[in-house]
Amino acid sequence: MEKIGFIGCGNMAASIIGGMVSGDFDPKIIYATDSDNAKLADISEKFGINTLNSNAELVSVCDIVVLAVKPQVMHDIIDALSPEIRNLKNKLYISIAAGIKQSTLKRWIGENATVIRTMPNTPSLIGKGVTGIYAEQNTASEKVEKTIQIMSAVGTDIIVKEERLLDTITAISGSGPAYYFMVMEVMIDSAIGLGLDKESATKAVIGTALGAAAMAQAQINETAPAALRKNVTSPNGTTEKAIASFQADGIGTVFDKAVNAAYSRSQELADDFDKVK
Ligand SMILES: NC(=O)c1ccc[n+]([C@@H]2O[C@H](COP(=O)([O-])OP(=O)(O)OC[C@H]3O[C@@H](n4cnc5c(N)ncnc54)[C@H](OP(=O)(O)O)[C@@H]3O)[C@@H](O)[C@H]2O)c1
């Protein structure tokens, strides 16, 4: 059984480990380190996984190393491992860090390493995430499969064939929860403006978002969201008036511009990390 180690045991790693052990993974094959010993002890007790005292020991012991620290400390953590240890043959490194390119990580770790880059999003913390996964074309399929298996512990995986598409994933599912939260915010404000109290407005908006998402999910293979929208839009009815108003105000352009701004920023951040030697 391959051993899987997590460097960094914060929010995201804890969610992935939780998903793994409640699925098919034996906690005995999972290892973790963290700079906070109390956090590590809690996670070990909760999930029955192994803990280690150093990142070097974790990399030596584990076949798969999940890099789950904040992007800002990633370089220093990799740099602190000796080149012999981090460049051991046949290791698979899976990064969940936002904004650090696969090629940048590979340069920091070493040429022997296989590095697969993933981009999860915040709903992964409750098992309802979307994770983009990018592996170089020559990556062994069993390593890609293993990564899919690990990341699907916290939701849905989307495999992309070019690394730049992880910037697209970042702009859609990475930043996307905030777009939906913002739509909820403004709809709650409108509901309050039309007389509902705050509690009722919030319940109505969140319940509607959940219901609409569940309908779209249930019919994902048969009906596109556009068809679902048309089905609930009766001629000359209330929905038609609202949709016409959104379209007249250029809702498509507004969203497209925002998503493109997030995409460009994702590329800029990745370029900044790439400058670190
Ligand atoms: N949370 C999200 O929604 C989300 C979404 C997409 C991607 N991500 C990515 O996931 C990664 C982790 O994010 P997170 O939210 O889980 O962060 P987090 O809660 O801060 O977890 C990172 C953990 O790493 C520990 N750490 C720091 N230095 C370490 C070292 N030298 N050795 C071992 N552990 C060390 C931190 O300990 P201290 O607290 O003591 O520093 C912390 O417990 C990030 O790269 C982020 O970009 C997160």
The ligand as an SDF file (V2000), in Angstrom:
LIG
                    3D

 48 52  0  0  0  0  0  0  0  0999 V2000
   -8.7920   26.8490    2.2140 N   0  0  0  0  0  0  0  0  0  0  0  0
   -9.2390   26.9060    0.9560 C   0  0  0  0  0  0  0  0  0  0  0  0
  -10.4110   27.1200    0.7000 O   0  0  0  0  0  0  0  0  0  0  0  0
   -8.3020   26.6470   -0.2020 C   0  0  0  0  0  0  0  0  0  0  0  0
   -8.8010   26.6560   -1.5210 C   0  0  0  0  0  0  0  0  0  0  0  0
   -7.9100   26.3790   -2.5930 C   0  0  0  0  0  0  0  0  0  0  0  0
   -6.5890   26.1080   -2.3400 C   0  0  0  0  0  0  0  0  0  0  0  0
   -6.1350   26.1300   -1.0360 N   0  0  0  0  0  0  0  0  0  0  0  0
   -4.7050   25.8890   -0.8180 C   0  0  0  0  0  0  0  0  0  0  0  0
   -4.5210   24.9270    0.1870 O   0  0  0  0  0  0  0  0  0  0  0  0
   -3.3150   25.1940    0.8910 C   0  0  0  0  0  0  0  0  0  0  0  0
   -3.5960   25.1130    2.3700 C   0  0  0  0  0  0  0  0  0  0  0  0
   -4.5810   26.0750    2.6940 O   0  0  0  0  0  0  0  0  0  0  0  0
   -5.3430   26.0250    4.0810 P   0  0  0  0  0  0  0  0  0  0  0  0
   -6.4760   26.9520    3.9780 O   0  0  0  0  0  0  0  0  0  0  0  0
   -5.5550   24.6160    4.5070 O   0  0  0  0  0  0  0  0  0  0  0  0
   -4.1940   26.7080    4.9960 O   0  0  0  0  0  0  0  0  0  0  0  0
   -3.9170   26.5210    6.5580 P   0  0  0  0  0  0  0  0  0  0  0  0
   -5.1900   26.1830    7.2780 O   0  0  0  0  0  0  0  0  0  0  0  0
   -3.1220   27.7090    7.0000 O   0  0  0  0  0  0  0  0  0  0  0  0
   -2.9970   25.2210    6.5860 O   0  0  0  0  0  0  0  0  0  0  0  0
   -1.6180   25.2240    6.3510 C   0  0  0  0  0  0  0  0  0  0  0  0
   -0.9710   24.4950    7.5010 C   0  0  0  0  0  0  0  0  0  0  0  0
    0.4230   24.3460    7.2180 O   0  0  0  0  0  0  0  0  0  0  0  0
    1.1270   24.5270    8.4410 C   0  0  0  0  0  0  0  0  0  0  0  0
    2.5330   24.8080    8.2340 N   0  0  0  0  0  0  0  0  0  0  0  0
    3.1590   26.0250    8.1310 C   0  0  0  0  0  0  0  0  0  0  0  0
    4.4970   25.8350    7.9990 N   0  0  0  0  0  0  0  0  0  0  0  0
    4.7050   24.4980    8.0180 C   0  0  0  0  0  0  0  0  0  0  0  0
    5.8720   23.6870    7.9410 C   0  0  0  0  0  0  0  0  0  0  0  0
    7.0950   24.2220    7.8290 N   0  0  0  0  0  0  0  0  0  0  0  0
    5.7330   22.3420    7.9800 N   0  0  0  0  0  0  0  0  0  0  0  0
    4.5120   21.7770    8.1180 C   0  0  0  0  0  0  0  0  0  0  0  0
    3.3760   22.5020    8.2180 N   0  0  0  0  0  0  0  0  0  0  0  0
    3.4770   23.8420    8.1670 C   0  0  0  0  0  0  0  0  0  0  0  0
    0.3730   25.6740    9.0760 C   0  0  0  0  0  0  0  0  0  0  0  0
    0.6890   25.7890   10.4360 O   0  0  0  0  0  0  0  0  0  0  0  0
    0.5970   27.2680   11.1250 P   0  0  0  0  0  0  0  0  0  0  0  0
   -0.8500   27.6200   11.1450 O   0  0  0  0  0  0  0  0  0  0  0  0
    1.2040   27.0380   12.4640 O   0  0  0  0  0  0  0  0  0  0  0  0
    1.4150   28.1830   10.2500 O   0  0  0  0  0  0  0  0  0  0  0  0
   -1.0750   25.2570    8.8340 C   0  0  0  0  0  0  0  0  0  0  0  0
   -1.5430   24.3890    9.8430 O   0  0  0  0  0  0  0  0  0  0  0  0
   -2.8430   26.5790    0.4460 C   0  0  0  0  0  0  0  0  0  0  0  0
   -1.7160   26.4660   -0.3870 O   0  0  0  0  0  0  0  0  0  0  0  0
   -4.0110   27.1540   -0.3160 C   0  0  0  0  0  0  0  0  0  0  0  0
   -3.5950   27.9480   -1.4210 O   0  0  0  0  0  0  0  0  0  0  0  0
   -6.9560   26.3850    0.0190 C   0  0  0  0  0  0  0  0  0  0  0  0
  1  2  1  0
  2  3  2  0
  2  4  1  0
  4  5  1  0
  4 48  2  0
  5  6  2  0
  6  7  1  0
  7  8  2  0
  8  9  1  0
  8 48  1  0
  9 10  1  0
  9 46  1  0
 10 11  1  0
 11 12  1  0
 11 44  1  0
 12 13  1  0
 13 14  1  0
 14 15  2  0
 14 16  1  0
 14 17  1  0
 17 18  1  0
 18 19  2  0
 18 20  1  0
 18 21  1  0
 21 22  1  0
 22 23  1  0
 23 24  1  0
 23 42  1  0
 24 25  1  0
 25 26  1  0
 25 36  1  0
 26 27  1  0
 26 35  1  0
 27 28  2  0
 28 29  1  0
 29 30  1  0
 29 35  2  0
 30 31  1  0
 30 32  2  0
 32 33  1  0
 33 34  2  0
 34 35  1  0
 36 37  1  0
 36 42  1  0
 37 38  1  0
 38 39  2  0
 38 40  1  0
 38 41  1  0
 42 43  1  0
 44 45  1  0
 44 46  1  0
 46 47  1  0
M  CHG  2   8   1  16  -1
M  END
$$$$
